[in-house]
Amino acid sequence: MNEMYSMGLSIHSIGAVALLGVVFINILVLMRAKDLYKYKRNMAIVLMPLSSMAIGLVAFTGIVMMAAKHLEFSVENIAMIIISIFLIVLEAKRSKALRYLNPKKERALEAYKPFASNLLYIEFALITLISLWMWWLA
């Protein structure tokens, strides 16, 4: 049982690093984007599913680890649950704002970039801080 718990923690940590990498890739793609149509297509086909999958991986492994600890709620677990919900809300806001951007409008992408980059920087900071906190405790 102890080996399974250790493996679960390792997978959860790898998922957190993967999520951090996905957010970083989102930041890079956003900063390099020149054409709104291509950016929206890239987001719809590759990056949004990848972001959702990474958040899902971390949330699912966290739920499994909570079940392995018999649903023991500690301050760390509550913080991770709140941050997971916050990340999902931020991704939904970013996706919704992108969906309603009109590609025919001039400078639509330039208007979207500061909003989306702020959300991505917040996500990056939250994931980094909670990961450092958890790795420091381990």
C-alpha positions, 0 to 999 in steps of 0.5 A: 500500500505504501508503494502505491501511495508513493507512486501516486504522489510521484504521478501527482508531482509529474502532473503538476510539472506538466501543468506548469509546462502547458501554461508556459507553452500557452504563454509562449504561443500567445506572445508569438501569435500574429493572426487571430484565426490561426491562434483560435484554431491552434487553441481549439485543436491543441492547447485547450484540450491539452490544458484541460487534460493537464488540469484533469490529471492533477485533479484526478490524481489528487482525488485518488490520493485523498481517497487513499488517505481516507478523505483526510482534509488538511490545510494543504489539501484544501488549498489544492482544491481551491486552487484547482477550482480557481484554475478551472475558472480562469481557463473557462474565462480565457476560453470564453473571451477567446470564443467571442473575439471577432476575427474581422475586427482590427486589433482584436488579438491585441486587445485579447493578449493583455487579458489572457496573459494576465490570466496565464501569469496568475495560473503560472504563479499559483501552480508554482507557489502551491508546487513549491509549498508541497515539495517543501513539505515533502 
